[in-house]
Amino acid sequence: MVLFGSNYSEFLLLNGDLWGDLNQINLIDMNTTSTFGIHFVIRSNKMKDGTAPIHARITVNTSRCEISVKRRIRIENWNKGKGMAKGKSPDINALNSYLEQIRSQLTNHYQDLVVNKQTVSPEAIKNKFIGMDESG
């Protein structure tokens, strides 16, 4: 069982059940844990035919990179704060669903890097997403 600390830099790992012997509790330092985020943004400076391309912005700690999701949207249909399309039309719902699938895939790649104790960086996540190995 895992109990999280109040400052997110540490958590308690309890060997056995919750009521186990307190001598079995180990403090694990989590200072090596990365902050990770994905936000979708549009590039209005690359408008074409009234639409702007959508990019996934991957952030790990303070480093970030962007990757095109190969979709475009009209600026007035974009919710900048939520990082998703506005509206309820079938096309908008399909786009938002597609963006959530991208978010899920990127999150899975992040988790794979963490579990396999590999270097976690926005570029490493991007490379796994596009099918490139770290070696290039």
C-alpha positions as CSV (number, residue, x, y, z in Angstrom):
1,M,0.0,0.0,0.0
2,V,1.3,3.5,-0.8
3,L,0.5,6.6,1.3
4,F,1.5,9.9,-0.2
5,G,3.2,12.6,1.8
6,S,1.8,16.1,2.2
7,N,4.5,17.8,0.1
8,Y,4.5,15.4,-2.9
9,S,8.3,15.0,-2.5
10,E,8.0,11.9,-0.5
11,F,5.6,9.0,0.2
12,L,5.4,6.2,2.5
13,L,5.5,2.6,1.3
14,L,3.8,0.2,3.7
15,N,4.9,-3.4,3.4
16,G,1.9,-5.5,4.3
17,D,-1.4,-4.2,5.3
18,L,-2.4,-0.8,6.7
19,W,-2.3,-2.1,10.2
20,G,1.1,-3.7,9.9
21,D,4.1,-3.2,12.1
22,L,5.4,0.4,12.0
23,N,8.9,-1.0,11.6
24,Q,7.9,-2.1,8.1
25,I,7.3,1.5,6.9
26,N,10.0,2.8,4.5
27,L,10.4,6.5,3.5
28,I,11.2,6.8,-0.2
29,D,12.6,10.0,-1.5
30,M,10.7,11.1,-4.6
31,N,13.0,14.1,-5.5
32,T,13.9,12.3,-8.8
33,T,10.2,12.3,-9.9
34,S,9.5,14.5,-12.9
35,T,6.6,16.9,-13.3
36,F,4.8,15.9,-16.5
37,G,2.1,17.6,-18.5
38,I,0.4,17.6,-21.9
39,H,-1.5,20.6,-23.2
40,F,-2.9,21.1,-26.7
41,V,-2.3,24.4,-28.4
42,I,-2.9,25.9,-31.8
43,R,-0.4,27.7,-33.9
44,S,-2.3,30.8,-35.1
45,N,0.8,32.0,-36.9
46,K,0.6,29.1,-39.3
47,M,-3.0,29.7,-40.4
48,K,-4.1,28.4,-43.7
49,D,-7.6,28.6,-45.2
50,G,-8.9,30.0,-41.9
51,T,-7.6,27.1,-39.8
52,A,-4.7,26.7,-37.5
53,P,-2.7,23.4,-36.8
54,I,-3.1,21.8,-33.4
55,H,0.0,20.7,-31.5
56,A,0.6,18.7,-28.3
57,R,2.9,20.5,-25.9
58,I,4.8,18.0,-23.8
59,T,6.4,19.4,-20.6
60,V,8.7,17.5,-18.3
61,N,10.0,19.7,-15.4
62,T,10.8,22.9,-17.2
63,S,11.7,21.5,-20.6
64,R,9.1,21.2,-23.3
65,C,8.6,20.3,-26.9
66,E,5.7,20.3,-29.3
67,I,4.4,17.7,-31.8
68,S,1.8,18.2,-34.5
69,V,-1.3,16.1,-34.1
70,K,-2.0,16.4,-37.8
71,R,-5.4,18.2,-37.3
72,R,-6.5,21.8,-37.9
73,I,-9.2,23.9,-36.4
74,R,-10.8,27.3,-36.8
75,I,-9.5,29.7,-34.1
76,E,-13.0,30.6,-33.0
77,N,-13.7,26.9,-32.3
78,W,-10.7,26.5,-30.0
79,N,-10.9,26.8,-26.2
80,K,-7.4,28.0,-25.3
81,G,-7.8,27.5,-21.5
82,K,-9.0,23.9,-21.8
83,G,-6.8,23.1,-24.7
84,M,-9.7,21.5,-26.7
85,A,-12.3,22.3,-29.3
86,K,-15.4,24.2,-28.3
87,G,-18.9,22.9,-29.3
88,K,-20.9,19.7,-29.4
89,S,-21.1,19.0,-33.1
90,P,-20.0,15.5,-34.2
91,D,-16.8,16.8,-35.8
92,I,-15.9,18.7,-32.6
93,N,-16.6,15.6,-30.5
94,A,-14.5,13.4,-32.8
95,L,-11.7,15.9,-32.6
96,N,-11.8,16.1,-28.8
97,S,-11.9,12.3,-28.6
98,Y,-8.9,12.1,-30.9
99,L,-7.0,14.6,-28.7
100,E,-7.7,12.5,-25.6
101,Q,-6.4,9.4,-27.4
102,I,-3.2,11.3,-28.2
103,R,-2.9,12.4,-24.5
104,S,-3.4,8.8,-23.4
105,Q,-0.7,7.6,-25.8
106,L,1.8,10.3,-24.6
107,T,1.0,9.5,-21.0
108,N,1.6,5.8,-21.6
109,H,5.0,6.6,-23.2
110,Y,5.9,8.7,-20.2
111,Q,5.0,5.9,-17.8
112,D,7.0,3.4,-19.9
113,L,10.1,5.6,-19.6
114,V,9.6,5.9,-15.8
115,V,8.9,2.2,-15.2
116,N,12.0,1.2,-17.3
117,K,14.1,3.8,-15.5
118,Q,15.0,5.6,-18.7
119,T,15.8,9.2,-19.1
120,V,12.5,11.1,-19.1
121,S,12.4,14.2,-21.3
122,P,9.9,15.7,-23.7
123,E,12.0,14.7,-26.6
124,A,12.2,11.0,-25.4
125,I,8.4,11.0,-25.1
126,K,8.0,12.5,-28.5
127,N,10.4,10.0,-30.0
128,K,8.5,7.1,-28.6
129,F,5.3,8.6,-29.9
130,I,6.5,9.0,-33.4
131,G,8.2,5.6,-33.3
132,M,11.9,6.7,-33.1
133,D,14.3,5.1,-30.7
134,E,16.4,7.2,-28.4
135,S,19.4,6.3,-30.5
136,G,17.8,8.0,-33.4
